[in-house]
Amino acid sequence: MKIDKTEVFIIPVDDKYKKSTDDFKIISSPEEYTALSLLPTHLCNFQCRYCYSAQGRSHAIIDRKKIQQVIDFFINPDRLEPQSLKLFISGGGEPLLTWEETQFAIEYANERALLYGFTVWTTIITNGSVINKDIVDTLKKYNCCICISFEVFEDFQNSLRGHYGRVHNVLKEYGQAGIYVTLNSTITPLNVAHMKDMVRKVTSDYPFVTHYTLEPVTDHTLFDSPETMKSFYAQFTDNYFEIKKEFDNTKIELWCSLNEMIDTKKQRYCPGKLCLTPHATFSICHCVSSVSEERYEKCVYGKVTDDGVIFDIEKFKQLIDINVLHWEKCKNCFAKWNCGGECLTRQDMYPEAYMEEVCNFNRQWLTRQMKERYGYFTEK
């Protein structure tokens, strides 16, 4: 069936799929964030082919005092009622290369949370090349999750990221140490036909992994034409839905960010980020963190000074207002409230013809979800 941009109406058949009307709420101020992304460094020991931050590589490392100032702002009963907060530590670079700064952030955040009645859930996103006893002990003490980016098979890993043997061994060590480990694989034209094999290998070789994310690559330069990208998206969709059915009742939970599309209503693709860069500035997107990157000035809306945290509220609002109501092409798209106007980074970086294939992919994914769940797709 041909998919166009007309309105679609879904009749829910199960209350468990209903979402709150708060889904439409947009963050209006950095003061409202309950998640903090910390990028401690631009240092990295990998050269991944699809890396979004390769342009920003440097020796920049965040000052520990700046980390403390931001955590004082973030975990503050005068800003928010005591509740559960999230701390994501990623890159930028490889956060475990600057372990002292990363460790300080984890320890200080948990101490402050305990003092004021908050709970902090910490996830470290890493390339899986660094481990030592101090890291393991700290992660266990504060019940941190570690998410390792890994392409599972040796030829895929070495072609796209390198260091297969090292990551395989480190991954095993974290699992054997009792650390909660999740895996993330970036699906590219190289491995899209092998997604089912990748899941099977994870379940057999790394049985301690119970959460595995498969995401389509966001680097459009890996495709020589929009048509090639279109074909890749179609293959990814078919393979993902097939393996979801096969592994649905097993102990491993498969995930893709597109999963939530059918269950969410949103005016903006993401709520933006309270993202602290190594330069002690705040970026709306974790993909933009270095002064060497072309989009840096556009995406930065605040900084940490000796006097504390300072935000440019007008600039923040301008960035948040880049949403589904901002794009003329979204006006008559049936998927607009599920998509939220797509990712700001993709909108900025992709040529128009490639971006159109992203939009087609979103519409087709939503249609597939409706057919899988309800058995039909209604256009009106």
C-alpha positions in Angstrom: 0.0 0.0 0.0 1.3 3.4 -0.9 1.9 5.7 2.1 1.2 9.4 1.8 1.1 12.2 4.2 -2.6 12.2 5.0 -4.0 11.9 8.5 -4.2 8.6 10.2 -6.6 7.6 13.0 -5.9 4.7 15.4 -8.4 3.1 17.6 -6.5 1.8 20.7 -7.4 -1.8 21.6 -5.5 -2.1 24.8 -5.2 0.5 27.6 -1.6 -0.4 28.3 -0.6 1.4 25.1 -2.2 4.7 26.1 0.1 7.5 27.1 -0.5 10.6 29.2 -1.4 13.9 27.6 1.8 15.2 29.2 3.6 13.6 26.2 3.0 16.8 24.3 4.6 18.9 27.0 7.8 20.7 25.8 10.6 21.7 28.2 10.4 25.5 28.4 13.5 26.0 30.5 16.8 24.2 31.4 15.5 24.4 35.0 13.0 21.6 34.2 15.5 18.9 33.1 15.6 15.7 35.2 18.5 14.2 33.1 22.0 15.5 32.8 24.4 14.4 30.1 28.1 14.8 31.0 30.8 14.7 28.3 34.0 14.8 30.3 36.5 14.8 27.4 37.1 14.9 23.7 39.9 12.4 24.0 39.2 9.1 22.2 41.2 5.9 21.5 39.0 4.7 18.6 38.3 6.1 15.1 34.8 4.8 14.4 33.8 5.3 10.7 30.4 6.8 11.6 31.4 8.8 14.6 29.3 12.0 15.0 32.0 13.8 17.1 35.1 13.0 15.1 35.4 16.6 14.0 35.7 17.7 17.6 38.6 15.6 18.7 41.0 17.4 21.1 42.7 17.1 24.5 39.9 19.0 26.2 39.0 17.7 29.6 36.3 19.2 31.8 37.5 20.9 35.0 36.3 19.1 38.1 35.1 22.3 39.8 32.8 22.8 36.8 31.4 19.3 37.3 30.7 20.1 40.9 29.0 23.4 40.1 26.7 21.7 37.5 25.8 18.9 39.9 25.0 21.4 42.6 22.6 23.0 40.1 21.2 19.7 38.9 20.6 18.1 42.3 19.0 21.0 44.1 15.8 20.8 46.2 15.2 24.5 45.4 15.0 23.6 41.7 13.1 20.3 41.9 11.2 18.3 44.4 13.3 15.2 45.5 12.8 12.6 42.9 14.7 10.1 40.6 17.2 11.8 38.3 19.3 10.4 35.5 23.0 11.0 34.8 24.4 10.0 31.4 28.2 10.0 31.0 29.3 9.7 27.4 31.3 11.3 24.6 32.4 13.6 23.1 35.3 11.2 23.5 35.7 8.1 25.6 34.7 9.0 29.2 36.7 6.2 30.8 39.9 7.7 29.5 39.4 10.4 32.1 38.3 8.1 34.9 39.2 10.5 37.7 36.7 13.1 36.4 34.1 10.5 35.6 34.5 8.9 39.1 34.2 12.3 40.8 31.0 13.0 39.0 29.5 9.7 40.0 30.6 9.9 43.6 29.6 13.6 44.1 26.2 13.2 42.4 25.3 10.2 44.7 26.6 12.0 47.8 24.5 15.1 47.0 21.5 13.0 46.1 21.6 11.2 49.4 21.9 14.5 51.3 18.8 16.0 49.7 16.6 12.9 49.2 17.1 12.3 45.5 17.9 9.1 43.6 20.5 9.2 40.8 20.6 6.5 38.1 23.9 6.6 36.3 24.7 5.1 32.8 28.1 5.3 31.3 28.2 5.0 27.5 31.6 3.7 26.4 33.5 2.0 23.6 34.3 -0.9 25.9 38.1 -0.6 25.8 38.8 0.4 29.4 38.4 -1.5 32.7 40.2 -1.7 36.0 39.4 -2.6 39.6 38.7 0.9 40.6 36.2 1.4 37.8 34.5 -1.9 38.7 34.3 -1.2 42.4 32.8 2.3 41.8 30.2 1.0 39.3 29.2 -1.7 41.7 29.1 0.6 44.7 26.7 3.1 43.0 24.8 0.5 41.0 25.8 2.1 37.7 24.9 0.7 34.3 27.5 0.5 31.5 26.4 0.6 27.9 29.0 -0.7 25.5 28.9 0.2 21.8 29.9 -3.0 20.0 29.3 -4.6 16.6 29.4 -8.2 18.0 31.1 -9.9 15.1 34.9 -9.5 14.6 34.8 -8.4 11.0 32.0 -5.9 11.6 33.7 -4.4 14.7 37.1 -4.2 13.1 35.8 -2.7 9.9 33.6 0.0 11.6 35.2 0.5 15.0 38.3 -1.7 15.5 39.7 -3.4 18.6 37.4 -6.4 18.6 39.6 -8.6 20.8 40.0 -5.8 23.4 36.2 -5.0 23.6 35.2 -8.7 23.7 37.5 -9.3 26.7 36.5 -6.2 28.5 32.8 -6.9 28.0 33.3 -10.4 29.5 35.1 -8.9 32.5 32.3 -6.4 33.2 29.8 -9.2 33.0 31.7 -11.6 35.2 32.2 -8.8 37.8 28.4 -8.5 38.1 28.1 -5.0 36.5 24.8 -4.3 34.7 25.9 -4.3 31.0 23.8 -3.3 28.0 25.0 -3.4 24.4 24.4 -1.0 21.5 25.1 -1.9 17.9 25.0 0.6 15.0 23.4 -1.0 12.0 25.0 -0.1 8.7 24.9 -1.4 5.1 27.8 -3.7 6.2 25.8 -5.6 8.9 22.1 -5.0 8.2 21.6 -8.4 6.6 23.1 -10.1 9.7 21.0 -8.5 12.5 19.4 -11.8 13.5 22.8 -13.4 13.7 24.1 -10.5 15.9 21.2 -11.0 18.4 21.9 -14.8 18.5 25.6 -14.2 19.1 24.8 -11.8 22.0 22.5 -14.3 23.6 25.0 -17.1 23.3 28.3 -15.4 24.0 27.2 -12.7 26.4 24.3 -14.2 28.4 24.6 -11.6 31.1 23.4 -8.9 28.6 19.6 -8.6 28.8 19.2 -5.3 27.0 20.4 -4.9 23.4 19.9 -1.8 21.2 20.0 -1.9 17.4 20.0 1.5 15.8 20.2 2.4 12.1 23.3 4.5 11.4 22.7 8.2 11.2 25.7 9.1 8.9 24.2 9.7 5.5 27.6 9.7 3.9 27.7 5.9 4.1 25.1 5.9 1.4 26.0 6.8 -2.2 22.4 7.9 -3.0 19.0 8.5 -1.3 17.8 5.4 -3.1 20.5 3.3 -1.4 19.5 4.7 1.9 15.8 3.9 1.2 16.8 0.3 0.5 18.8 0.1 3.7 15.9 1.4 5.8 13.5 -1.1 4.2 15.9 -4.0 5.0 16.5 -2.7 8.6 12.7 -2.5 9.2 12.0 -6.0 7.9 14.8 -7.5 9.8 14.1 -5.7 13.1 10.4 -6.7 13.2 11.3 -10.3 12.3 13.8 -10.6 15.2 11.5 -8.8 17.6 9.0 -11.6 17.1 11.6 -14.3 17.4 13.0 -13.0 20.7 9.9 -11.4 22.1 9.5 -14.0 24.9 13.2 -14.5 25.7 15.2 -12.9 28.5 16.9 -10.4 26.1 15.0 -7.1 25.5 15.6 -5.7 22.0 15.3 -2.0 21.5 15.4 0.7 18.9 14.5 4.3 19.5 11.8 4.0 16.9 10.0 1.5 19.2 8.4 4.3 21.1 7.0 6.1 18.1 3.5 4.5 18.2 3.2 5.0 21.9 4.2 8.7 22.2 2.7 12.0 21.2 5.3 14.7 21.0 5.7 18.1 19.6 9.5 17.8 19.4 11.6 14.8 18.4 13.5 14.9 21.7 13.2 17.2 24.7 16.7 18.6 24.1 19.5 18.1 26.5 21.1 19.6 29.5 24.4 18.5 28.1 27.6 19.6 29.8 30.5 19.7 27.3 34.3 19.5 28.1 34.3 23.3 27.5 32.0 23.8 30.5 29.2 24.9 28.2 25.7 23.5 27.7 24.6 22.0 24.4 21.0 21.2 23.3 22.4 18.0 21.7 25.1 15.5 22.9 26.2 15.2 19.2 27.5 18.8 19.3 30.1 19.4 22.0 33.3 20.9 20.6 34.3 24.4 19.5 35.8 22.7 16.4 32.3 21.6 15.2 30.4 23.7 12.7 27.1 23.6 14.7 28.7 24.4 18.1 27.7 28.0 18.2 24.1 27.2 17.1 23.6 24.5 19.7 25.2 26.0 22.8 22.8 27.9 25.1 24.7 28.2 28.4 28.0 28.0 30.3 29.5 27.5 33.8 31.4 30.4 35.2 33.1 31.1 38.5 29.7 32.6 39.6 27.7 29.5 38.7 25.5 28.2 35.9 24.3 30.7 33.3 21.7 30.1 30.6 20.7 32.1 27.6 17.0 31.5 27.9 16.0 33.2 24.7 18.5 31.0 22.7 17.2 27.9 24.5 13.7 28.7 23.6 14.7 29.3 19.9 16.3 25.8 19.9 13.3 24.1 21.6 11.0 25.8 19.1 12.6 23.9 16.3 10.0 21.2 16.4 7.1 19.7 14.4 5.4 23.2 14.1 8.6 24.7 12.7 8.8 22.6 9.5 6.4 23.3 6.7 6.9 19.8 5.4 5.5 18.4 8.6 2.2 20.2 8.3 0.2 17.5 6.5 2.3 14.5 7.6 0.2 11.8 9.4 3.2 10.8 11.5 4.1 14.3 12.7 2.9 13.9 16.3 4.7 10.5 16.6 7.9 11.7 15.0 8.0 15.2 16.5 9.7 16.8 13.5 12.7 14.5 13.5 16.1 15.0 15.0 17.7 18.5 14.9 21.1 17.0 14.0 19.7 15.1 11.0 17.7 18.1 9.9 20.9 20.2 10.0 23.2 17.7 8.4 21.3 15.8 5.8 20.8 17.0 2.2 17.1 17.4 1.4 16.8 14.3 -0.7 18.3 12.2 2.1 16.1 13.8 4.7 13.1 12.9 2.7 14.1 9.3 2.9 14.3 9.7 6.7 10.8 11.0 6.8 9.6 8.2 4.5 11.3 5.7 6.9 9.4 7.2 9.9 6.1 7.0 8.1 6.7 3.4 7.0 7.9 2.4 10.5 4.8 3.8 12.1 2.6 2.1 9.6 4.3 -1.2 10.2 3.9 -0.8 14.0 0.1 -0.2 13.5 -0.3 -3.2 11.3 1.7 -5.4 13.7 -0.2 -4.3 16.7 -3.7 -3.7 15.4 -3.8 -5.6 12.1 -4.7 -2.7 10.0 -3.8 0.8 9.0 -6.6 3.4 8.4 -6.1 6.5 6.3 -8.5 9.4 6.2 
